[in-house]
Amino acid sequence: MPDVVDSQTRSRMMAGIRGKDTKPELVLRRALHGLGFRYRLHAKEIPGKPDLLLPKYRAVIFVHGCFWHRHSKCRYSTTPATRPEFWAAKFKANVARDEAARSALLSGGWRVATVWECGLRNQESVAASRDIVAAWLHGREVELAVGEADIRMDEVPAGSSIHAVKLPKAGPAG
């Protein structure tokens, strides 16, 4: 199927997709900073250039978009109907790059967290994700993945500022 816009418009649209300082990343950064966590951004010398680097905790945090990084079983991880071969190759390369970075970090002694975009879509889920990440940073678990399915908002009393969360089990991010 041919593209519905001309190549110049498509180029402008694709150039607008940011690789860093995305809205989900900024929201999580603000939330963690508010709890007193200090971090470096996009450290080039660390495999995968993680979004947040917390040397004090020997931890890195990636804030991944569900669409681009293929968050499994997520409603936002859709595949466009046009050019399926292109998208399959693109997504496969993204996932392989993510896995290579994760493996290199783990073998280098880093703790790795992945916070998915779906877990940062509203104030309640941001607070819950923030609390899960903060608990992980203070704990001993090596890996963490936080997404919409890891946050149990149904247990939050109405009007409460305390957020009930389910701490995910350690395991591969994804």
C-alpha positions as a Markdown table, in Angstrom:
| # | Residue | x | y | z |
|---|---|---|---|---|
| 1 | Met | 0.0 | 0.0 | 0.0 |
| 2 | Pro | 1.5 | 3.4 | -1.0 |
| 3 | Asp | 2.1 | 6.0 | 1.7 |
| 4 | Val | -0.8 | 8.4 | 2.2 |
| 5 | Val | 1.5 | 11.4 | 2.5 |
| 6 | Asp | 4.4 | 12.6 | 0.3 |
| 7 | Ser | 8.0 | 11.8 | 1.3 |
| 8 | Gln | 8.8 | 15.3 | 2.6 |
| 9 | Thr | 5.8 | 15.2 | 5.0 |
| 10 | Arg | 6.6 | 11.7 | 6.1 |
| 11 | Ser | 10.2 | 12.7 | 6.8 |
| 12 | Arg | 9.1 | 15.7 | 8.9 |
| 13 | Met | 6.7 | 13.4 | 10.8 |
| 14 | Met | 9.3 | 10.8 | 11.5 |
| 15 | Ala | 11.8 | 13.5 | 12.6 |
| 16 | Gly | 9.4 | 14.6 | 15.2 |
| 17 | Ile | 9.6 | 11.3 | 17.0 |
| 18 | Arg | 12.0 | 11.9 | 19.9 |
| 19 | Gly | 14.6 | 9.4 | 21.1 |
| 20 | Lys | 15.1 | 11.1 | 24.5 |
| 21 | Asp | 13.4 | 13.5 | 26.8 |
| 22 | Thr | 10.0 | 12.0 | 25.9 |
| 23 | Lys | 7.0 | 12.8 | 27.9 |
| 24 | Pro | 7.0 | 9.5 | 29.8 |
| 25 | Glu | 10.7 | 9.9 | 30.6 |
| 26 | Leu | 10.2 | 13.4 | 31.9 |
| 27 | Val | 7.3 | 12.4 | 34.0 |
| 28 | Leu | 9.2 | 9.6 | 35.6 |
| 29 | Arg | 12.3 | 11.8 | 36.1 |
| 30 | Arg | 10.2 | 14.4 | 37.9 |
| 31 | Ala | 8.5 | 11.8 | 40.1 |
| 32 | Leu | 11.8 | 10.2 | 41.1 |
| 33 | His | 13.5 | 13.5 | 41.7 |
| 34 | Gly | 10.7 | 14.5 | 43.9 |
| 35 | Leu | 11.5 | 11.5 | 46.1 |
| 36 | Gly | 15.2 | 12.7 | 46.4 |
| 37 | Phe | 16.7 | 10.4 | 43.8 |
| 38 | Arg | 19.5 | 11.9 | 41.8 |
| 39 | Tyr | 20.6 | 10.5 | 38.4 |
| 40 | Arg | 22.6 | 11.1 | 35.3 |
| 41 | Leu | 20.9 | 11.2 | 31.9 |
| 42 | His | 21.7 | 9.2 | 28.8 |
| 43 | Ala | 25.2 | 8.2 | 29.9 |
| 44 | Lys | 27.0 | 7.4 | 26.6 |
| 45 | Glu | 29.7 | 5.2 | 28.2 |
| 46 | Ile | 27.1 | 2.8 | 29.5 |
| 47 | Pro | 25.7 | 0.1 | 27.2 |
| 48 | Gly | 22.3 | 1.1 | 25.7 |
| 49 | Lys | 22.6 | 4.8 | 26.9 |
| 50 | Pro | 20.0 | 4.3 | 29.6 |
| 51 | Asp | 17.5 | 7.1 | 30.2 |
| 52 | Leu | 18.5 | 7.3 | 33.9 |
| 53 | Leu | 21.7 | 6.2 | 35.5 |
| 54 | Leu | 21.8 | 5.9 | 39.3 |
| 55 | Pro | 25.4 | 5.1 | 40.3 |
| 56 | Lys | 24.7 | 5.2 | 44.0 |
| 57 | Tyr | 22.3 | 2.2 | 43.5 |
| 58 | Arg | 24.4 | 0.6 | 40.7 |
| 59 | Ala | 21.1 | 0.8 | 38.7 |
| 60 | Val | 19.9 | 2.0 | 35.3 |
| 61 | Ile | 16.4 | 2.7 | 34.2 |
| 62 | Phe | 15.0 | 2.6 | 30.6 |
| 63 | Val | 11.7 | 4.3 | 29.8 |
| 64 | His | 10.4 | 2.3 | 26.8 |
| 65 | Gly | 7.6 | 3.2 | 24.5 |
| 66 | Cys | 5.3 | 0.1 | 24.2 |
| 67 | Phe | 4.9 | 0.5 | 20.5 |
| 68 | Trp | 8.6 | 0.9 | 19.5 |
| 69 | His | 10.0 | -1.6 | 22.0 |
| 70 | Arg | 7.3 | -4.2 | 21.7 |
| 71 | His | 5.9 | -4.5 | 25.2 |
| 72 | Ser | 4.4 | -8.0 | 25.2 |
| 73 | Lys | 0.7 | -8.3 | 25.8 |
| 74 | Cys | 0.2 | -4.6 | 25.9 |
| 75 | Arg | -2.7 | -2.9 | 24.2 |
| 76 | Tyr | -0.4 | -0.1 | 22.9 |
| 77 | Ser | 2.0 | -2.5 | 21.2 |
| 78 | Thr | 0.2 | -2.6 | 17.9 |
| 79 | Thr | 1.6 | -3.3 | 14.4 |
| 80 | Pro | 0.7 | -1.0 | 11.5 |
| 81 | Ala | -1.2 | -2.7 | 8.7 |
| 82 | Thr | 0.9 | -1.1 | 6.0 |
| 83 | Arg | 4.4 | -2.4 | 5.1 |
| 84 | Pro | 4.3 | -5.4 | 7.6 |
| 85 | Glu | 7.8 | -6.6 | 6.5 |
| 86 | Phe | 9.3 | -3.3 | 7.2 |
| 87 | Trp | 7.8 | -3.0 | 10.7 |
| 88 | Ala | 8.6 | -6.6 | 11.6 |
| 89 | Ala | 12.3 | -6.0 | 10.8 |
| 90 | Lys | 12.3 | -2.6 | 12.6 |
| 91 | Phe | 10.7 | -4.1 | 15.7 |
| 92 | Lys | 13.0 | -7.1 | 15.7 |
| 93 | Ala | 16.1 | -4.9 | 15.5 |
| 94 | Asn | 14.8 | -2.7 | 18.4 |
| 95 | Val | 14.1 | -5.7 | 20.6 |
| 96 | Ala | 17.5 | -7.3 | 19.8 |
| 97 | Arg | 19.2 | -4.0 | 20.6 |
| 98 | Asp | 17.3 | -3.7 | 23.9 |
| 99 | Glu | 18.2 | -7.3 | 24.8 |
| 100 | Ala | 21.9 | -6.8 | 24.0 |
| 101 | Ala | 22.1 | -3.7 | 26.1 |
| 102 | Arg | 20.3 | -5.4 | 29.0 |
| 103 | Ser | 22.6 | -8.4 | 28.8 |
| 104 | Ala | 25.7 | -6.2 | 28.7 |
| 105 | Leu | 24.5 | -4.2 | 31.7 |
| 106 | Leu | 23.7 | -7.3 | 33.8 |
| 107 | Ser | 27.0 | -8.9 | 33.0 |
| 108 | Gly | 28.7 | -5.6 | 34.0 |
| 109 | Gly | 27.1 | -5.8 | 37.4 |
| 110 | Trp | 24.3 | -3.2 | 36.8 |
| 111 | Arg | 20.7 | -3.5 | 38.0 |
| 112 | Val | 18.3 | -2.9 | 35.2 |
| 113 | Ala | 14.7 | -1.5 | 35.3 |
| 114 | Thr | 12.4 | -1.0 | 32.4 |
| 115 | Val | 9.5 | 1.3 | 32.9 |
| 116 | Trp | 6.9 | 1.0 | 30.1 |
| 117 | Glu | 5.0 | 3.9 | 28.7 |
| 118 | Cys | 1.7 | 2.3 | 29.6 |
| 119 | Gly | 2.7 | 2.5 | 33.3 |
| 120 | Leu | 3.0 | 6.3 | 33.0 |
| 121 | Arg | -0.2 | 7.3 | 31.3 |
| 122 | Asn | -2.0 | 9.1 | 34.2 |
| 123 | Gln | -1.2 | 10.6 | 37.6 |
| 124 | Glu | -2.2 | 7.5 | 39.6 |
| 125 | Ser | -0.1 | 5.1 | 37.4 |
| 126 | Val | 2.8 | 7.5 | 37.6 |
| 127 | Ala | 2.7 | 7.5 | 41.4 |
| 128 | Ala | 2.4 | 3.7 | 41.5 |
| 129 | Ser | 5.3 | 3.2 | 39.0 |
| 130 | Arg | 7.4 | 5.7 | 41.0 |
| 131 | Asp | 6.7 | 3.8 | 44.2 |
| 132 | Ile | 7.6 | 0.5 | 42.6 |
| 133 | Val | 10.8 | 1.8 | 41.2 |
| 134 | Ala | 11.8 | 3.5 | 44.5 |
| 135 | Ala | 11.2 | 0.2 | 46.4 |
| 136 | Trp | 13.3 | -1.6 | 43.7 |
| 137 | Leu | 16.1 | 0.9 | 44.0 |
| 138 | His | 16.2 | 0.4 | 47.8 |
| 139 | Gly | 16.0 | -3.4 | 47.4 |
| 140 | Arg | 18.3 | -6.1 | 46.1 |
| 141 | Glu | 16.5 | -7.3 | 43.0 |
| 142 | Val | 18.6 | -7.2 | 39.9 |
| 143 | Glu | 15.8 | -6.6 | 37.3 |
| 144 | Leu | 12.5 | -4.9 | 37.2 |
| 145 | Ala | 9.8 | -4.3 | 34.6 |
| 146 | Val | 6.9 | -2.0 | 35.3 |
| 147 | Gly | 3.9 | -1.6 | 33.0 |
| 148 | Glu | 0.2 | -1.1 | 33.2 |
| 149 | Ala | -0.4 | -4.7 | 34.2 |
| 150 | Asp | 2.0 | -4.4 | 37.2 |
| 151 | Ile | 0.0 | -1.7 | 38.8 |
| 152 | Arg | -3.2 | -2.6 | 40.6 |
| 153 | Met | -5.2 | 0.6 | 40.8 |
| 154 | Asp | -8.4 | -1.4 | 41.8 |
| 155 | Glu | -7.0 | -1.6 | 45.4 |
| 156 | Val | -6.5 | 2.1 | 45.8 |
| 157 | Pro | -9.2 | 3.6 | 48.1 |
| 158 | Ala | -11.1 | 6.5 | 46.5 |
| 159 | Gly | -9.5 | 9.8 | 47.2 |
| 160 | Ser | -6.4 | 8.2 | 48.7 |
| 161 | Ser | -3.0 | 9.6 | 48.2 |
| 162 | Ile | -1.5 | 6.2 | 49.1 |
| 163 | His | -1.2 | 3.9 | 46.2 |
| 164 | Ala | -1.5 | 0.1 | 46.5 |
| 165 | Val | 0.9 | -1.5 | 44.2 |
| 166 | Lys | 1.9 | -5.1 | 43.4 |
| 167 | Leu | 5.7 | -5.4 | 43.3 |
| 168 | Pro | 6.5 | -7.4 | 40.2 |
| 169 | Lys | 8.7 | -10.5 | 40.5 |
| 170 | Ala | 12.3 | -10.1 | 39.2 |
| 171 | Gly | 12.8 | -11.4 | 35.8 |
| 172 | Pro | 13.6 | -10.4 | 32.2 |
| 173 | Ala | 12.3 | -7.0 | 31.3 |
| 174 | Gly | 9.5 | -7.2 | 28.9 |
